[in-house]
Amino acid sequence: MASITDLILSQVKNVAGNVDVPSNVQNTVLQGLSDSILGSLTQTATKPGGIDMIKSLLTGKTNAAASPITALAGKIFSGNILSKLNLGNAKNLALIALIPTVLSKLSGIIKDQDGDGDVDLNDILITLKGGNKAQTASAGSSILGAATSILGGILGRKK
């Protein structure tokens, strides 16, 4: 299994074909959607109760369209990408509408990986890294490193 960044980008590419985006900004839009979703997951993970919110979303217990994680991803994407591209309101709304679709496609990917009978942070890290129990420690730092790098890129583009 791929890393969380790869999974998100893959799902974004799968659904982005539903919106006609000018070719000169297509990569910006695809990467912006991916960065915004990962940024939302990362910001949510740092909040009290955030891990439970992510767990609920990625196990399919929370509807992606109703999740605050989805709403945050939409705000990040709108503020950091769409506000700079001038694609028009209809296209902006269509692109933001892709976010719940992407997140719903990610739901159900988290399963009990470590055999302890429940889905917990350890299982999330194992699944998102695509590894096994022995790789859990490196999974956490890899995800954190990727998230930090992407968030840094997002925040750097705000200038």
C-alpha positions as CSV (number, residue, x, y, z in Angstrom):
1,M,0.0,0.0,0.0
2,A,1.1,3.5,-0.7
3,S,1.7,6.4,1.7
4,I,-1.1,8.8,2.7
5,T,0.3,11.4,0.3
6,D,0.2,8.8,-2.6
7,L,-3.3,7.6,-1.6
8,I,-4.7,11.1,-1.5
9,L,-3.1,12.2,-4.8
10,S,-4.3,9.0,-6.5
11,Q,-7.9,9.6,-5.4
12,V,-7.7,13.3,-6.4
13,K,-6.6,12.3,-9.9
14,N,-9.4,9.7,-10.1
15,V,-12.2,12.3,-9.4
16,A,-10.6,15.5,-10.8
17,G,-11.5,14.4,-14.4
18,N,-15.1,15.3,-13.6
19,V,-14.3,19.0,-13.6
20,D,-12.9,20.8,-16.7
21,V,-9.8,22.6,-15.5
22,P,-7.6,24.5,-17.9
23,S,-4.4,22.5,-18.6
24,N,-2.1,25.4,-17.5
25,V,-3.4,25.1,-13.9
26,Q,-4.3,21.4,-13.8
27,N,-1.2,20.4,-11.8
28,T,-1.7,23.3,-9.4
29,V,-5.3,22.2,-8.8
30,L,-4.4,18.5,-8.3
31,Q,-1.5,19.2,-6.0
32,G,-3.6,21.9,-4.2
33,L,-6.4,19.5,-3.5
34,S,-4.0,16.8,-2.2
35,D,-2.1,19.3,-0.1
36,S,-5.4,20.7,1.4
37,I,-6.7,17.3,2.3
38,L,-3.4,16.3,3.9
39,G,-3.2,19.7,5.6
40,S,-6.7,19.2,7.0
41,L,-5.8,15.8,8.4
42,T,-2.6,17.1,9.9
43,Q,-4.3,20.1,11.5
44,T,-7.1,17.9,12.8
45,A,-4.6,15.4,14.3
46,T,-3.1,18.1,16.5
47,K,-6.4,19.2,18.0
48,P,-8.0,17.6,21.1
49,G,-10.1,14.7,19.9
50,G,-8.6,15.0,16.4
51,I,-7.3,11.5,16.2
52,D,-10.7,10.1,17.0
53,M,-12.2,12.4,14.3
54,I,-9.7,11.1,11.7
55,K,-10.2,7.5,12.8
56,S,-14.0,7.9,12.5
57,L,-13.6,9.4,9.0
58,L,-11.1,6.9,7.7
59,T,-13.0,3.9,9.0
60,G,-16.2,5.1,7.4
61,K,-18.1,5.8,10.6
62,T,-18.4,9.5,9.7
63,N,-19.9,10.6,6.4
64,A,-17.1,12.5,4.6
65,A,-19.6,15.2,3.4
66,A,-20.5,16.0,7.0
67,S,-17.0,15.9,8.5
68,P,-15.3,19.0,9.9
69,I,-12.1,17.6,8.3
70,T,-13.7,17.9,4.9
71,A,-14.9,21.5,5.7
72,L,-11.4,22.4,6.8
73,A,-9.9,21.0,3.6
74,G,-12.3,23.0,1.6
75,K,-11.3,26.2,3.4
76,I,-7.6,25.5,3.0
77,F,-8.1,24.7,-0.8
78,S,-10.2,27.8,-1.4
79,G,-7.9,30.1,0.5
80,N,-4.6,28.9,-0.7
81,I,-5.3,27.7,-4.3
82,L,-8.7,28.8,-5.7
83,S,-8.4,32.4,-4.5
84,K,-5.3,32.8,-6.7
85,L,-6.5,31.0,-9.9
86,N,-9.6,33.0,-10.9
87,L,-11.4,30.0,-12.3
88,G,-14.9,31.3,-11.6
89,N,-17.4,30.5,-8.9
90,A,-19.0,27.5,-10.7
91,K,-15.7,25.8,-11.3
92,N,-14.5,26.6,-7.7
93,L,-17.6,25.1,-6.3
94,A,-17.2,22.0,-8.5
95,L,-13.6,21.6,-7.4
96,I,-14.4,22.0,-3.7
97,A,-17.2,19.4,-4.1
98,L,-14.5,16.9,-5.0
99,I,-13.1,16.9,-1.5
100,P,-15.8,14.8,0.2
101,T,-15.6,12.4,-2.7
102,V,-11.9,11.9,-2.2
103,L,-12.2,11.6,1.5
104,S,-15.1,9.1,1.2
105,K,-12.9,7.0,-1.1
106,L,-10.2,7.0,1.6
107,S,-12.8,5.8,4.2
108,G,-12.6,2.1,5.0
109,I,-8.9,1.9,4.3
110,I,-8.1,1.7,8.1
111,K,-8.5,-1.8,9.5
112,D,-7.2,-3.6,12.6
113,Q,-3.6,-4.1,11.4
114,D,-1.9,-5.0,14.7
115,G,-4.4,-7.7,15.8
116,D,-5.4,-6.1,19.0
117,G,-9.1,-6.2,18.1
118,D,-9.7,-2.5,17.6
119,V,-8.7,0.3,15.2
120,D,-6.4,2.8,17.0
121,L,-3.7,5.2,16.2
122,N,-1.2,2.4,15.7
123,D,-3.4,0.9,13.0
124,I,-3.8,4.2,11.3
125,L,-0.1,4.7,11.1
126,I,0.5,1.2,9.9
127,T,-2.1,1.5,7.2
128,L,-1.2,4.9,6.0
129,K,2.5,4.0,5.8
130,G,1.6,0.7,4.0
131,G,3.9,-1.2,6.3
132,N,3.8,-3.7,9.2
133,K,4.0,-3.5,13.0
134,A,7.8,-3.2,12.9
135,Q,7.5,-0.1,10.8
136,T,5.1,1.8,13.0
137,A,7.6,4.1,14.5
138,S,9.1,5.1,11.2
139,A,5.5,5.4,9.8
140,G,4.7,8.1,12.3
141,S,7.8,10.2,11.5
142,S,7.3,9.7,7.8
143,I,3.7,10.9,7.9
144,L,4.6,13.8,10.2
145,G,7.6,14.7,7.9
146,A,5.4,14.6,4.8
147,A,2.7,16.6,6.5
148,T,5.1,19.2,7.8
149,S,6.7,19.5,4.4
150,I,3.3,19.9,2.6
151,L,2.0,22.3,5.2
152,G,5.2,24.3,4.9
153,G,4.6,24.5,1.2
154,I,1.0,25.6,1.6
155,L,2.0,28.3,4.1
156,G,4.9,29.4,1.9
157,R,2.5,29.9,-1.0
158,K,0.3,32.3,1.1
159,K,2.9,35.1,0.8
